[in-house]
């Protein structure tokens, strides 16, 4: 098991914009970043990343969350595996 303090350090260190930008081309729009959703096909960007809040959200399909949730969904990993992936 991973202790709570380590989980918190991993989540704090994993900047959402850097994690998502490995999979999605992002561009700035105001204080947020937008891009095409990696979870469904779309022609206009509806995938928003908020660095200030540390979350992402697709307003087309509804998927989103923090860096751990994003890695779990895109890589098809469980919570523990996603934390290990982000820790690297």
C-alpha positions in Angstrom: 0.0 0.0 0.0 1.0 3.6 -0.6 0.6 5.9 2.5 -1.6 9.0 2.3 1.4 11.4 2.5 3.0 9.8 -0.5 -0.2 9.9 -2.5 -0.6 13.6 -1.7 3.0 14.3 -2.8 2.4 12.5 -6.1 -0.8 14.3 -6.8 0.7 17.7 -6.0 3.8 17.0 -8.1 1.7 15.8 -11.1 0.8 19.1 -12.8 -2.4 18.4 -14.8 -1.4 20.4 -17.8 1.9 18.5 -18.2 0.2 15.1 -17.8 -2.6 15.9 -20.3 -0.3 17.5 -22.8 1.5 14.1 -23.2 -1.8 12.9 -24.9 -3.6 16.0 -26.1 -2.4 19.1 -28.0 -3.4 22.0 -25.7 -3.7 25.7 -26.4 -4.3 28.6 -24.0 -7.8 30.1 -23.7 -7.9 32.6 -20.8 -6.6 31.0 -17.7 -7.4 27.5 -18.9 -6.1 25.2 -21.7 -8.3 23.5 -24.3 -7.9 20.7 -26.8 -9.7 17.9 -28.6 -11.0 15.2 -26.2 -8.9 12.0 -26.2 -11.9 9.9 -25.1 -14.2 10.6 -28.0 -14.1 11.9 -31.6 -14.8 15.6 -32.0 -14.1 18.4 -34.5 -14.1 21.3 -32.1 -12.3 21.4 -28.8 -14.4 20.7 -25.7 -11.7 19.3 -23.4 -10.7 21.9 -20.8 -7.7 21.8 -18.4 -7.6 24.1 -15.4 -4.1 24.3 -14.0 -5.3 26.4 -11.1 -7.8 23.8 -10.0 -5.7 20.8 -11.1 -8.5 19.2 -13.0 -9.6 18.5 -16.6 -13.1 18.1 -18.0 -14.7 17.3 -21.4 -17.9 19.1 -21.9 -18.8 16.8 -24.7 -18.6 13.3 -23.1 -18.4 14.4 -19.4 -15.1 12.7 -18.5 -12.7 14.4 -16.3 -11.0 14.6 -12.9 -7.5 15.1 -11.6 -4.3 13.8 -13.0 -4.8 10.3 -11.5 -8.3 10.0 -12.9 -7.0 11.1 -16.4 -4.2 8.5 -16.4 -6.6 5.8 -15.1 -9.0 6.5 -18.0 -6.5 7.0 -20.8 -4.2 4.1 -19.9 -6.8 1.8 -18.6 -5.0 1.4 -15.2 -6.3 1.0 -11.7 -5.7 3.7 -9.0 -2.5 2.1 -7.7 -1.0 1.6 -11.2 -1.9 5.2 -12.2 -0.1 6.5 -9.1 3.0 4.5 -10.0 2.8 5.9 -13.5 2.6 9.5 -12.3 5.4 8.9 -9.7 7.8 8.1 -12.6 
